Amino acid sequence: MAHVVCKPCVDCKYTDCVVVCPVECFYEGERMLYIHPDECIDCEACVPECPVEAIFLADNVPDEWKEYIQINADMAPQCPKITEKKTPLCEQ
């Protein structure tokens, strides 16, 4: 079971989570980050690092954000990997 980046990350895109990921499974889209479900090892290191509480275990994604499970799976392979902290969109 992988972790999922959900709606609170849209147009925010804090990257605190990517620097603690031991397997580098984060990918950067234009408006948000994505977690590759085949690469995530469910260590949960990223969860407490997200200042907008956008990361959930797939089984715990709130009902209103369930579509983000598939969005992460679809978008992560299409986006570049991100491993370093950047200025968030909401602070640019």
MODELLER restraints for C-alpha pairs under 7 A, 6 or more apart:
rsr = mdl.restraints
at = mdl.atoms
rsr.add(forms.Gaussian(group=physical.xy_distance, feature=features.Distance(at['CA:1:A'], at['CA:42:A']), mean=6.84, stdev=0.5))
rsr.add(forms.Gaussian(group=physical.xy_distance, feature=features.Distance(at['CA:1:A'], at['CA:58:A']), mean=6.33, stdev=0.5))
rsr.add(forms.Gaussian(group=physical.xy_distance, feature=features.Distance(at['CA:2:A'], at['CA:37:A']), mean=5.07, stdev=0.5))
rsr.add(forms.Gaussian(group=physical.xy_distance, feature=features.Distance(at['CA:2:A'], at['CA:40:A']), mean=5.46, stdev=0.5))
rsr.add(forms.Gaussian(group=physical.xy_distance, feature=features.Distance(at['CA:2:A'], at['CA:41:A']), mean=6.79, stdev=0.5))
rsr.add(forms.Gaussian(group=physical.xy_distance, feature=features.Distance(at['CA:2:A'], at['CA:42:A']), mean=5.69, stdev=0.5))
rsr.add(forms.Gaussian(group=physical.xy_distance, feature=features.Distance(at['CA:2:A'], at['CA:57:A']), mean=6.03, stdev=0.5))
rsr.add(forms.Gaussian(group=physical.xy_distance, feature=features.Distance(at['CA:2:A'], at['CA:58:A']), mean=5.83, stdev=0.5))
rsr.add(forms.Gaussian(group=physical.xy_distance, feature=features.Distance(at['CA:3:A'], at['CA:35:A']), mean=6.76, stdev=0.5))
rsr.add(forms.Gaussian(group=physical.xy_distance, feature=features.Distance(at['CA:3:A'], at['CA:40:A']), mean=6.79, stdev=0.5))
rsr.add(forms.Gaussian(group=physical.xy_distance, feature=features.Distance(at['CA:3:A'], at['CA:42:A']), mean=6.34, stdev=0.5))
rsr.add(forms.Gaussian(group=physical.xy_distance, feature=features.Distance(at['CA:3:A'], at['CA:55:A']), mean=6.52, stdev=0.5))
rsr.add(forms.Gaussian(group=physical.xy_distance, feature=features.Distance(at['CA:3:A'], at['CA:56:A']), mean=5.39, stdev=0.5))
rsr.add(forms.Gaussian(group=physical.xy_distance, feature=features.Distance(at['CA:3:A'], at['CA:57:A']), mean=4.20, stdev=0.5))
rsr.add(forms.Gaussian(group=physical.xy_distance, feature=features.Distance(at['CA:3:A'], at['CA:58:A']), mean=5.38, stdev=0.5))
rsr.add(forms.Gaussian(group=physical.xy_distance, feature=features.Distance(at['CA:4:A'], at['CA:35:A']), mean=5.92, stdev=0.5))
rsr.add(forms.Gaussian(group=physical.xy_distance, feature=features.Distance(at['CA:4:A'], at['CA:55:A']), mean=5.47, stdev=0.5))
rsr.add(forms.Gaussian(group=physical.xy_distance, feature=features.Distance(at['CA:4:A'], at['CA:56:A']), mean=5.34, stdev=0.5))
rsr.add(forms.Gaussian(group=physical.xy_distance, feature=features.Distance(at['CA:4:A'], at['CA:57:A']), mean=6.10, stdev=0.5))
rsr.add(forms.Gaussian(group=physical.xy_distance, feature=features.Distance(at['CA:4:A'], at['CA:58:A']), mean=5.80, stdev=0.5))
rsr.add(forms.Gaussian(group=physical.xy_distance, feature=features.Distance(at['CA:4:A'], at['CA:68:A']), mean=6.92, stdev=0.5))
rsr.add(forms.Gaussian(group=physical.xy_distance, feature=features.Distance(at['CA:4:A'], at['CA:69:A']), mean=5.93, stdev=0.5))
rsr.add(forms.Gaussian(group=physical.xy_distance, feature=features.Distance(at['CA:4:A'], at['CA:72:A']), mean=6.53, stdev=0.5))
rsr.add(forms.Gaussian(group=physical.xy_distance, feature=features.Distance(at['CA:5:A'], at['CA:33:A']), mean=6.68, stdev=0.5))
rsr.add(forms.Gaussian(group=physical.xy_distance, feature=features.Distance(at['CA:5:A'], at['CA:34:A']), mean=5.67, stdev=0.5))
rsr.add(forms.Gaussian(group=physical.xy_distance, feature=features.Distance(at['CA:5:A'], at['CA:35:A']), mean=6.42, stdev=0.5))
rsr.add(forms.Gaussian(group=physical.xy_distance, feature=features.Distance(at['CA:5:A'], at['CA:54:A']), mean=5.51, stdev=0.5))
rsr.add(forms.Gaussian(group=physical.xy_distance, feature=features.Distance(at['CA:5:A'], at['CA:55:A']), mean=4.59, stdev=0.5))
rsr.add(forms.Gaussian(group=physical.xy_distance, feature=features.Distance(at['CA:5:A'], at['CA:56:A']), mean=6.71, stdev=0.5))
rsr.add(forms.Gaussian(group=physical.xy_distance, feature=features.Distance(at['CA:5:A'], at['CA:68:A']), mean=6.97, stdev=0.5))
rsr.add(forms.Gaussian(group=physical.xy_distance, feature=features.Distance(at['CA:5:A'], at['CA:72:A']), mean=6.95, stdev=0.5))
rsr.add(forms.Gaussian(group=physical.xy_distance, feature=features.Distance(at['CA:6:A'], at['CA:54:A']), mean=5.03, stdev=0.5))
rsr.add(forms.Gaussian(group=physical.xy_distance, feature=features.Distance(at['CA:6:A'], at['CA:55:A']), mean=6.15, stdev=0.5))
rsr.add(forms.Gaussian(group=physical.xy_distance, feature=features.Distance(at['CA:6:A'], at['CA:65:A']), mean=6.39, stdev=0.5))
rsr.add(forms.Gaussian(group=physical.xy_distance, feature=features.Distance(at['CA:6:A'], at['CA:68:A']), mean=5.60, stdev=0.5))
rsr.add(forms.Gaussian(group=physical.xy_distance, feature=features.Distance(at['CA:7:A'], at['CA:54:A']), mean=6.57, stdev=0.5))
rsr.add(forms.Gaussian(group=physical.xy_distance, feature=features.Distance(at['CA:7:A'], at['CA:65:A']), mean=6.75, stdev=0.5))
rsr.add(forms.Gaussian(group=physical.xy_distance, feature=features.Distance(at['CA:8:A'], at['CA:52:A']), mean=6.11, stdev=0.5))
rsr.add(forms.Gaussian(group=physical.xy_distance, feature=features.Distance(at['CA:8:A'], at['CA:54:A']), mean=5.05, stdev=0.5))
rsr.add(forms.Gaussian(group=physical.xy_distance, feature=features.Distance(at['CA:9:A'], at['CA:32:A']), mean=5.45, stdev=0.5))
rsr.add(forms.Gaussian(group=physical.xy_distance, feature=features.Distance(at['CA:9:A'], at['CA:33:A']), mean=6.97, stdev=0.5))
rsr.add(forms.Gaussian(group=physical.xy_distance, feature=features.Distance(at['CA:9:A'], at['CA:54:A']), mean=5.73, stdev=0.5))
rsr.add(forms.Gaussian(group=physical.xy_distance, feature=features.Distance(at['CA:10:A'], at['CA:31:A']), mean=5.47, stdev=0.5))
rsr.add(forms.Gaussian(group=physical.xy_distance, feature=features.Distance(at['CA:10:A'], at['CA:32:A']), mean=4.85, stdev=0.5))
rsr.add(forms.Gaussian(group=physical.xy_distance, feature=features.Distance(at['CA:11:A'], at['CA:31:A']), mean=4.99, stdev=0.5))
rsr.add(forms.Gaussian(group=physical.xy_distance, feature=features.Distance(at['CA:11:A'], at['CA:32:A']), mean=6.22, stdev=0.5))
rsr.add(forms.Gaussian(group=physical.xy_distance, feature=features.Distance(at['CA:11:A'], at['CA:89:A']), mean=5.93, stdev=0.5))
rsr.add(forms.Gaussian(group=physical.xy_distance, feature=features.Distance(at['CA:11:A'], at['CA:90:A']), mean=6.41, stdev=0.5))
rsr.add(forms.Gaussian(group=physical.xy_distance, feature=features.Distance(at['CA:12:A'], at['CA:32:A']), mean=6.83, stdev=0.5))
rsr.add(forms.Gaussian(group=physical.xy_distance, feature=features.Distance(at['CA:12:A'], at['CA:88:A']), mean=5.90, stdev=0.5))
rsr.add(forms.Gaussian(group=physical.xy_distance, feature=features.Distance(at['CA:12:A'], at['CA:89:A']), mean=5.00, stdev=0.5))
rsr.add(forms.Gaussian(group=physical.xy_distance, feature=features.Distance(at['CA:12:A'], at['CA:90:A']), mean=4.73, stdev=0.5))
rsr.add(forms.Gaussian(group=physical.xy_distance, feature=features.Distance(at['CA:13:A'], at['CA:31:A']), mean=6.80, stdev=0.5))
rsr.add(forms.Gaussian(group=physical.xy_distance, feature=features.Distance(at['CA:13:A'], at['CA:32:A']), mean=4.98, stdev=0.5))
rsr.add(forms.Gaussian(group=physical.xy_distance, feature=features.Distance(at['CA:13:A'], at['CA:33:A']), mean=6.19, stdev=0.5))
rsr.add(forms.Gaussian(group=physical.xy_distance, feature=features.Distance(at['CA:13:A'], at['CA:88:A']), mean=5.11, stdev=0.5))
rsr.add(forms.Gaussian(group=physical.xy_distance, feature=features.Distance(at['CA:13:A'], at['CA:89:A']), mean=5.72, stdev=0.5))
rsr.add(forms.Gaussian(group=physical.xy_distance, feature=features.Distance(at['CA:14:A'], at['CA:88:A']), mean=4.68, stdev=0.5))
rsr.add(forms.Gaussian(group=physical.xy_distance, feature=features.Distance(at['CA:15:A'], at['CA:85:A']), mean=5.08, stdev=0.5))
rsr.add(forms.Gaussian(group=physical.xy_distance, feature=features.Distance(at['CA:15:A'], at['CA:86:A']), mean=6.05, stdev=0.5))
rsr.add(forms.Gaussian(group=physical.xy_distance, feature=features.Distance(at['CA:15:A'], at['CA:88:A']), mean=6.85, stdev=0.5))
rsr.add(forms.Gaussian(group=physical.xy_distance, feature=features.Distance(at['CA:16:A'], at['CA:49:A']), mean=5.75, stdev=0.5))
rsr.add(forms.Gaussian(group=physical.xy_distance, feature=features.Distance(at['CA:16:A'], at['CA:50:A']), mean=6.33, stdev=0.5))
rsr.add(forms.Gaussian(group=physical.xy_distance, feature=features.Distance(at['CA:16:A'], at['CA:85:A']), mean=6.10, stdev=0.5))
rsr.add(forms.Gaussian(group=physical.xy_distance, feature=features.Distance(at['CA:17:A'], at['CA:46:A']), mean=4.53, stdev=0.5))
rsr.add(forms.Gaussian(group=physical.xy_distance, feature=features.Distance(at['CA:17:A'], at['CA:49:A']), mean=5.25, stdev=0.5))
rsr.add(forms.Gaussian(group=physical.xy_distance, feature=features.Distance(at['CA:17:A'], at['CA:50:A']), mean=5.83, stdev=0.5))
rsr.add(forms.Gaussian(group=physical.xy_distance, feature=features.Distance(at['CA:18:A'], at['CA:24:A']), mean=6.97, stdev=0.5))
rsr.add(forms.Gaussian(group=physical.xy_distance, feature=features.Distance(at['CA:18:A'], at['CA:26:A']), mean=6.10, stdev=0.5))
rsr.add(forms.Gaussian(group=physical.xy_distance, feature=features.Distance(at['CA:18:A'], at['CA:82:A']), mean=6.76, stdev=0.5))
rsr.add(forms.Gaussian(group=physical.xy_distance, feature=features.Distance(at['CA:18:A'], at['CA:83:A']), mean=5.39, stdev=0.5))
rsr.add(forms.Gaussian(group=physical.xy_distance, feature=features.Distance(at['CA:18:A'], at['CA:84:A']), mean=6.53, stdev=0.5))
rsr.add(forms.Gaussian(group=physical.xy_distance, feature=features.Distance(at['CA:18:A'], at['CA:85:A']), mean=6.92, stdev=0.5))
rsr.add(forms.Gaussian(group=physical.xy_distance, feature=features.Distance(at['CA:19:A'], at['CA:83:A']), mean=5.77, stdev=0.5))
rsr.add(forms.Gaussian(group=physical.xy_distance, feature=features.Distance(at['CA:19:A'], at['CA:84:A']), mean=5.73, stdev=0.5))
rsr.add(forms.Gaussian(group=physical.xy_distance, feature=features.Distance(at['CA:19:A'], at['CA:85:A']), mean=6.36, stdev=0.5))
rsr.add(forms.Gaussian(group=physical.xy_distance, feature=features.Distance(at['CA:20:A'], at['CA:45:A']), mean=6.22, stdev=0.5))
rsr.add(forms.Gaussian(group=physical.xy_distance, feature=features.Distance(at['CA:20:A'], at['CA:46:A']), mean=6.24, stdev=0.5))
rsr.add(forms.Gaussian(group=physical.xy_distance, feature=features.Distance(at['CA:21:A'], at['CA:45:A']), mean=6.39, stdev=0.5))
rsr.add(forms.Gaussian(group=physical.xy_distance, feature=features.Distance(at['CA:21:A'], at['CA:46:A']), mean=6.29, stdev=0.5))
rsr.add(forms.Gaussian(group=physical.xy_distance, feature=features.Distance(at['CA:23:A'], at['CA:40:A']), mean=7.00, stdev=0.5))
rsr.add(forms.Gaussian(group=physical.xy_distance, feature=features.Distance(at['CA:24:A'], at['CA:83:A']), mean=6.19, stdev=0.5))
rsr.add(forms.Gaussian(group=physical.xy_distance, feature=features.Distance(at['CA:25:A'], at['CA:35:A']), mean=5.60, stdev=0.5))
rsr.add(forms.Gaussian(group=physical.xy_distance, feature=features.Distance(at['CA:25:A'], at['CA:36:A']), mean=5.46, stdev=0.5))
rsr.add(forms.Gaussian(group=physical.xy_distance, feature=features.Distance(at['CA:25:A'], at['CA:39:A']), mean=5.46, stdev=0.5))
rsr.add(forms.Gaussian(group=physical.xy_distance, feature=features.Distance(at['CA:25:A'], at['CA:40:A']), mean=5.75, stdev=0.5))
rsr.add(forms.Gaussian(group=physical.xy_distance, feature=features.Distance(at['CA:26:A'], at['CA:33:A']), mean=6.64, stdev=0.5))
rsr.add(forms.Gaussian(group=physical.xy_distance, feature=features.Distance(at['CA:26:A'], at['CA:34:A']), mean=5.62, stdev=0.5))
rsr.add(forms.Gaussian(group=physical.xy_distance, feature=features.Distance(at['CA:26:A'], at['CA:35:A']), mean=4.68, stdev=0.5))
rsr.add(forms.Gaussian(group=physical.xy_distance, feature=features.Distance(at['CA:26:A'], at['CA:36:A']), mean=6.44, stdev=0.5))
rsr.add(forms.Gaussian(group=physical.xy_distance, feature=features.Distance(at['CA:26:A'], at['CA:81:A']), mean=5.92, stdev=0.5))
rsr.add(forms.Gaussian(group=physical.xy_distance, feature=features.Distance(at['CA:26:A'], at['CA:82:A']), mean=5.75, stdev=0.5))
rsr.add(forms.Gaussian(group=physical.xy_distance, feature=features.Distance(at['CA:27:A'], at['CA:33:A']), mean=5.63, stdev=0.5))
rsr.add(forms.Gaussian(group=physical.xy_distance, feature=features.Distance(at['CA:27:A'], at['CA:34:A']), mean=5.08, stdev=0.5))
rsr.add(forms.Gaussian(group=physical.xy_distance, feature=features.Distance(at['CA:27:A'], at['CA:35:A']), mean=6.24, stdev=0.5))
rsr.add(forms.Gaussian(group=physical.xy_distance, feature=features.Distance(at['CA:27:A'], at['CA:76:A']), mean=5.42, stdev=0.5))
rsr.add(forms.Gaussian(group=physical.xy_distance, feature=features.Distance(at['CA:27:A'], at['CA:79:A']), mean=5.65, stdev=0.5))
rsr.add(forms.Gaussian(group=physical.xy_distance, feature=features.Distance(at['CA:27:A'], at['CA:80:A']), mean=5.45, stdev=0.5))
rsr.add(forms.Gaussian(group=physical.xy_distance, feature=features.Distance(at['CA:27:A'], at['CA:81:A']), mean=4.27, stdev=0.5))
rsr.add(forms.Gaussian(group=physical.xy_distance, feature=features.Distance(at['CA:27:A'], at['CA:82:A']), mean=5.26, stdev=0.5))
rsr.add(forms.Gaussian(group=physical.xy_distance, feature=features.Distance(at['CA:28:A'], at['CA:34:A']), mean=6.38, stdev=0.5))
rsr.add(forms.Gaussian(group=physical.xy_distance, feature=features.Distance(at['CA:28:A'], at['CA:79:A']), mean=5.78, stdev=0.5))
rsr.add(forms.Gaussian(group=physical.xy_distance, feature=features.Distance(at['CA:28:A'], at['CA:80:A']), mean=5.75, stdev=0.5))
rsr.add(forms.Gaussian(group=physical.xy_distance, feature=features.Distance(at['CA:28:A'], at['CA:81:A']), mean=6.22, stdev=0.5))
rsr.add(forms.Gaussian(group=physical.xy_distance, feature=features.Distance(at['CA:28:A'], at['CA:82:A']), mean=5.87, stdev=0.5))
rsr.add(forms.Gaussian(group=physical.xy_distance, feature=features.Distance(at['CA:29:A'], at['CA:79:A']), mean=5.78, stdev=0.5))
rsr.add(forms.Gaussian(group=physical.xy_distance, feature=features.Distance(at['CA:34:A'], at['CA:72:A']), mean=5.07, stdev=0.5))
rsr.add(forms.Gaussian(group=physical.xy_distance, feature=features.Distance(at['CA:34:A'], at['CA:75:A']), mean=6.84, stdev=0.5))
rsr.add(forms.Gaussian(group=physical.xy_distance, feature=features.Distance(at['CA:34:A'], at['CA:76:A']), mean=5.39, stdev=0.5))
rsr.add(forms.Gaussian(group=physical.xy_distance, feature=features.Distance(at['CA:35:A'], at['CA:72:A']), mean=5.85, stdev=0.5))
rsr.add(forms.Gaussian(group=physical.xy_distance, feature=features.Distance(at['CA:35:A'], at['CA:76:A']), mean=6.15, stdev=0.5))
rsr.add(forms.Gaussian(group=physical.xy_distance, feature=features.Distance(at['CA:36:A'], at['CA:72:A']), mean=6.50, stdev=0.5))
rsr.add(forms.Gaussian(group=physical.xy_distance, feature=features.Distance(at['CA:36:A'], at['CA:73:A']), mean=6.01, stdev=0.5))
rsr.add(forms.Gaussian(group=physical.xy_distance, feature=features.Distance(at['CA:36:A'], at['CA:76:A']), mean=5.18, stdev=0.5))
rsr.add(forms.Gaussian(group=physical.xy_distance, feature=features.Distance(at['CA:37:A'], at['CA:73:A']), mean=6.00, stdev=0.5))
rsr.add(forms.Gaussian(group=physical.xy_distance, feature=features.Distance(at['CA:47:A'], at['CA:55:A']), mean=5.59, stdev=0.5))
rsr.add(forms.Gaussian(group=physical.xy_distance, feature=features.Distance(at['CA:58:A'], at['CA:69:A']), mean=6.50, stdev=0.5))
